[in-house]
């Protein structure tokens, strides 16, 4: 029999004296409807119609039983619930063909069991860390202990970066394993003055006490962020999941739990929006920034309708001649001016607006490309949120048909973030686009979740070298080695290479000598408005 466990809170309804003195048997069907009357082992009472599991055991977690029922040849499952007065409700669950039998008993609990039940009620069963309930109690106690002491407490809220794609694409069991490893990595950074908690999902918190704060709190935050720079190994797959940390200090930022939590939450939001994978400490001006961002978020929903978006086109050059342009989305806010894509694209993705915006960009760019020479291509970025939406290939195919642009003149750029979801659907999407004749480019190669298996499994036409490796190409031997390796690898796999961010003639010459197929960057031109392309082509060779 399995070890006893509980999924109930520490307090609950008390059993009656009659219940405590008897063992009762319940039998449920697969829909958790009672099919036999509740009975003692000796006899039965008259049944009530349509009694379900929740009415008999209101605190029992259905998911536990669902997992149990789906297991092959499961052993009897034992569940415990502390009734709060020295008594324990003890359930033994076992399969009876397609039915589920539950034997309920009540008895006195011993000291070890009470200790175990208390631990389960105050700790997260997956990571073993104290849970939100214990966190609230500890934070209140810590703040009360500050009165008149002159000490400082650091409160940190931690959030895993890019956890959701891993959880969604590799499966929840792998996601659970990742959370366990993340908890272990967090604990490895702590001292006996620090205590970590799992609040929910991929959200953690740390209460740090002792001497040296707030400086020691900031140091711990940086240490945690640095620890998450190393990949996690999950079923042989190296997964990079970063960490963002928001820190507030008591009593400076708040003397009660609610105020202090809000301050660290605001700091965490700042860390996430400033690029993630970093530590941010609370500052009152952050509240104004958040208000501005929320205003921007609301404006974003109206930007497409009010025609505030535009497209700039950056030339792409091969063998000293222009061969196409990359379409770059721009947003000119009527009050705030030009808003960087790095600011509004994540907002659009999180709010589910990218499929609509992406469709507009695709149609506008394809129509503009009809004005260019017939052999020019147009490159359009497809965000992960847009790529994973339903009906992508149909929308693209329909747009090409309506506009009249040949499929071979369209190049779609996707980032490695999309490829975390190595599913049949993703492969089918890429293969369908490939069959349609559309070119597929892997953007920002080498800066995210690089894996050579991507190049083997997915049908890419082009690899784009990120400007991060190009910017110091003239002086950095490591960048030179990486760029050289990417070019050789791509050509061996029958793929072309485009280098982004080329700004100097020396960079361009270096890339040409290595056989880089195409370049783009400020050396050639800044991004152009649609009305400037004709003049550019007439004056640049």
N, C-alpha and C positions, 0 to 999 in steps of 0.2 A: 504494500500500500504506500502511496505517496506520503511525503511528510505533510503534516497539517499546515494550512496557511489560511489567511483571512483577506478578504477584499472589502471588509466593512469598516466603518469608523469605530472608534473606541467606545462610543456610547450608543445605545439603541433602546428599543422597547424591551421591557423586562418580561420574562416569562412568568406565567401564573404558577402558583404552587402545584396545580395539577400537572402542568406541562413539565415542571422540573422533576416530577417523580415518575415520568414515563418515557418510553421510547415510542416515537410515532413514525409511521411509514407513509410516504407520499409517492405516487407514480404519475409521471407526466408524459405526454406525447411529445413529438418533435417540435411542436409549436408551443411547448411549455404550458399546455392546458392540462389540468388535473383530470385523470381518467379513472382514478379510484378514490373513494372517500378517504379523508384523513382518518387514520386509525392508530390505535395502540397496537402493540404486537399481539395482545390478547383478543382484541375485538374491534369492530368498526362502528362508526356512527353514520347517520344518514348524510348523503352527499348534498352539497349545494351546486346548482348548475353553473357552468362556465366560470370555474375558479382557475386563475392563472398563477404562475410562479410568483409574480410580484405581490399578489395578495397574501400568499402564504409566507414568503420570505422577502419582505420589501427592501432589504438592504443587500440582497445578493446581486452580484454583478453577472449579468447574462453572458457577457463575453467569455467569462471563465468557463461556463458550461458549454458554450458553443465550441470553444477550442477543445474541450474535453471530448465532446461528441464527434468532432472531426478526426480525432486521433484514431489510429488503427490499433485495435485490441487494447484499449486503455485499461490501466489498473484503476481500482476504486480511488476516488478523489475525496480527501478529507478537508473540510473547511471549518474554521473556528470563528466564533464571534464572542467578544467579551461583553457580558451583560452589565458590567459596571458595579456589581455588588458581591464580587467574589465568585460568581457563577459564570459558566461558559456554555454557550449553545454550540453543540458539536454535530456537524452534518457529515454523513458518509454518502457519497454519490456514486452510483454504479449503473452501467448500461444493462438493460434487459431487452435484447433484440433492438427494436426501433423505439423502445421506451426508455425512460430515465427514472430510476428508483432513487429516492432520497430518504434516508433514515435519520431522524432528528432525535437528539438526546440532549439532556441538560445535566450538568454536574458541577461540583465545586472545582475551581481552577487552582492549580498549585502555583507556587512562587515563580517557577521558571516559565510557565505558560503566561502568566500575567506580564512578566518582563518581555517575553517575545511579542505578545499582543501590543504592548505599549510601543515597542520598537517599530512594529509594522505600521502602527497608526501615525508615527511621526517621521518615517523615513520612506524614501522612494524605493520601491522594490526592484527597479531596473538597475540603478546606479549605486544604491546603498547610501546615497547622500541624504541628509535631513531634507524633509519636504517643506512645502509652503507653510503648512501649519506650524512646524517647529521654527521656521524662519521668522514668522510673525511674532512668536513668543520670545525668541532670542533677541530680536531687534528692540522690542519694547523693554525688555530687561536691561539691555545695553544702554539705551537712552536714559532710562531711569537712574542708572548708575553713574551717569555723567554729571548729574547735578552737583555743582560745587567742587568737582574734582579737578577741573582744568584740563582734563584729557580730551583727545580728539578721536573720533571713530570714523573710519573709512567704510563707506557702503558702496559696493560695486555691483552693477548689473552687467551680466555677460550674455552675449548672444552669438551663436555660431553663424558664420557667414557661409552661404551656399549650402546649408544643410538640406533645405527642401528639395533641390534637384537630386541630391544623392538619395534621399528617402523615397522620392517619387519614382526614380528611375531604376535604382538597384534593389528596391523592395524594402518593406518595413523591417524584416528581420535584420537586414544589413544596417538599416538606419538605427535600430536598437543597439546593435553592436558598436556602431560609431559613437552613440551617446555614452555607452559604457567606457570606451577608450577615451573620449573627451573628458569624462568625469575623472578618470585616472590621471590624465595629463594635468587637469586643473589642480587636483590634490597634490601632485608632485611639486607644485610651485609654492605650496603653503608652508607656514610655520605653525607652531603650537598656539600662536596668537591669532590665527586666521581660521575661519570656518566657512566651508562652501555648502551651498544648498542647490537643489534642483527645484525650480519654481514650477515649470511646465514645459513640455516639448523640448526645444533646444535652448531654453532660457535658464540661466543659472544666476546665483548671487553669492557674494562673499561679504561677510562682516569681519573687519580687521580691526583689532584693538592693540593696546600697548603703546610704548613710547615711539616717538619719531614721526608721527603723523602730523600733517598730511603728506610729507615727502615720501614716507615709506609706502603709503597707499599708491602714490603715482608710480613708484618703482615696481611694486607688485603688479600693477596694471600692465606696464611695459614688459615685464617678465612673462606674463601670461600670453600677451600678444605674440611675443617672440617664440614661445613654446609651440604655438600653433602654425608656425611657418613650415614645420616639418610635416610631410604627408602621413596619412594613416593608411595602413595596409588592411584592406578588406577583401577577403577571398582572392588574394593575389593581385588586387587592383590598388594602385596607389591613388588615393583620393586626397585632394587638398581642400581642407575646410578651415577657414580662418576664424578669428575671434575678434569681436568688437567689444570694448569695455567702456561703460559710463560710470564715473565716480562722483560721489557727493560726500561732503564731510559734515559731521555733527560736532558741535552745535552750529557752525557757521552757516550751513545751507538748510538747516532745519532741526528742530528740537523734538518733533514728533514723527512717528513712522510714516504717516501719509505724506508729509511735506518732504521728508528726506528721500522717500521712494520716488516722488515726482521729480525731484532734482536729479537723481541718478538716471532716471528714465529719459529726461531731457538731454542729459549728457550722452547717453547711449545713442539716442536719435542723431545727435550731432556727429558722433563717431561713424555711424552707418552712412549718413548722407555726405560726409566728407571723404568718402572713399572706402570705408570699412577696413578691417584689419588694423585697427588703431585704438588708442586710448584717448578719451576725452574727459576732462573734468568740468563740472558744472560752473557756468558763469551766467549771471542774470540776463546778459544780452542775448543768450541763446533762445530765450523765450520770444524775443522779438523776431529772431531769425526764423523760428518755427512758425510764427504767425505769418511771416512773409511767404514761407514755403507753402503753407496751407492756402493762402491767397493765390499763389501761383498754380497750385494743384486745381483749384476751382476754375481758374482762367483757362487751364489747359483743355478742359472739357468743351470750351466754347471756341478754342483757337481755330479748329478746322472749319467750323460753321462760319466764323467771321473772317476767314481767308487770311489768317495771320501767318500761316506757314508759307515757306518758299523753298526752292531747291537751288543749291549752288553746285557747279560742276567742276571737278578737278581733272585736268587732262592726264591721260595715261600715254606714255611714250614707249615705243619699241623701235629699236634700230634708228634712232634719231628722227622718228616721225610720229605724230599723234595718231593713235589707233582707237581712241575712245575716251570716255569720261566716266568718272564715278559720281553718282548722284548723292549729295550730302544735304540732309534735311536741316532747315534753319527755322527759328521761331523769333519773330520780331514782335515783342509784347508792346502794346500801345503806351504803357506807363513805365515799364521797367527796361525797355529797350531789348537788345539782342540777348536771348537766353541760350546758354551753351547746351548742346545736345547731351552732354554728360550730366546736366541737371534735370532736363525734362524727359529724356528717354526712360530712365528708371521709373519716374512717376507714371508715365504712360503705360509702361509694362505692368506695374503693380495695380493700376486702376483698370486694366483690361482694354485699353484704348489702342494698343499697337496694331491689331489686325485692321482696324478702320483707317488709322493713319498710314499704315504700310500700304494698303490698297491705293490710297490717294497718291502716295509717292510713286508707286510702281506705274500707275496710269499716266501721271504727269511726266515722268522721266521717259517712258516709252514714246509718248507723243512728241516730246522734244527731240528724241533721237531720230525721228523721221526727217528732221531738218538737216541732219548731218550727212556726210558722205556715206554711201550705201555699205561700206565695209567697216564702219565704226561700230564699236560695241558700247553698251551702257551698263555700268555696274550698279546694282541696287543692293543695299544692305537689308538683310532679313534678321530681325531680332529673334532671340530664343522664344519669347512669348508668341510672336507671330508664326514662327516655324512650327511650333507645337500645337497651333490652333487647328481646328477641323476644317477641311476643305481647301487647304492652301493650294494644292496643285490645280484644282478646278478653277480657283479664282485667278491664278496666274495664266492658265491656258485661256480662260475667257477674256482676260484683259488683252492678251496678245492678239486674239482674234478680232476683238472690237477695234483695237488701235490699228492693226494691220502691220505690226512689226514682226519680222521673221524671228523665230525662237532663237536661232543661232547668234543673233545680235544682242541677246540679253544674258548678262552674267549676274548670278545671285551670290552675294557674299554672306557666309554664315561664320559664326565664331565657334571655338571649341566648346563653349558652354553648352551648345545644343547637343554635342556628341556624348555628353554624360549619359544621355538616355539612349543607350545602344540597343534599341528595340527593333523588332521587325518592322513596325510602322515607320520609324525614322528611315530605315534602309529602303523601304518601299517608296517613301516620299522622294528621297534622293535619286533612286533609280528611275522613278517616273519622270522627274524633271530632266534627267539625263536622256531618257528615251525621246522626250519632246524636243531635244536638241538644245536645251538651255545649258549654258556653262555654269559650273559650280566652283566657287572659290572658297578656300579655307582661310579666313581672315585672322590676323593677329597671331599667326602660328608661333608657338614657343613661349607665349606669355601667360597661358592659363593652365589647362589640364593636359598638356601635350602627351600624346601617346602614339607611338608608331603604328599601333594597331588601327588607329583611325585611318591612316593612309592606306592600309591594306584592305580594310573592310568597306570603305566608302568611296564612291566614284567621283573624285575631284579632278578638275581640269587645271586648277591653278592653286598654288600656295602663295600667300602674301606674307612677306617678312615684315614684322612690325618695326616702326621707326625707333623703338627702344634699342634695337641692335644696329640700326643704321646711323644713329646720331653721333656715335663715337667711333665709327668704322675706320677712320684714318689713324687713330691713335691707340685703340684698344685691341690687343691681340686676341682676347677671348671673343669679342664681338666678331672679329674677322674669322676666327675658327668656326663659330656658330653659323655665320652667314655662308661661308664656303661649304659647310656640311649640308646645310639645307638645300643649296642649289644643286649639289651633286646628287643628293638623295632624290629630290624632285625629278630631275632629269632621268635618273635611273628608273623611276616609276612612271615615266612618260607623262610628266606634268610640267607645266610652265611655272615660272617664278616671277612675282611682282614685288618690288621693294618699295615700301612707303617711306615718306618723310625725307626724301633726298633733297638736300639744301645746298650742296657745294659741288662744283665740277669734279673735285677729287673723289668724292663719294660716287658720283656717277661713273667716272672712269674706272674706279676700282670694281664696281659692280659689272660693268661691261666686260672687263677682262676676265672675270670669273664666269661669264656666260649668263648673267641674269637677263631674263627675257624682256621684262618691262619695268619701268620706273615711274614714280609719280612723287610730287612734292613741290615745295616752293621754288626750287631751282628752275622748274619749268613754268609754273604759274601758281598764284593763289587761286582758290576756288572762284569760278566765274559765274555771274548771272547768265540766265539763258540768252538775254539780249546781247551779251558780249562775246558769245562763242564765235559768231561769224567773223567779227573783226579779228579775234585772236587767231583763227585759222588762216586768215588772209595775210597776217603779218608775221606768223611764226612758222619756221620750217623745221 
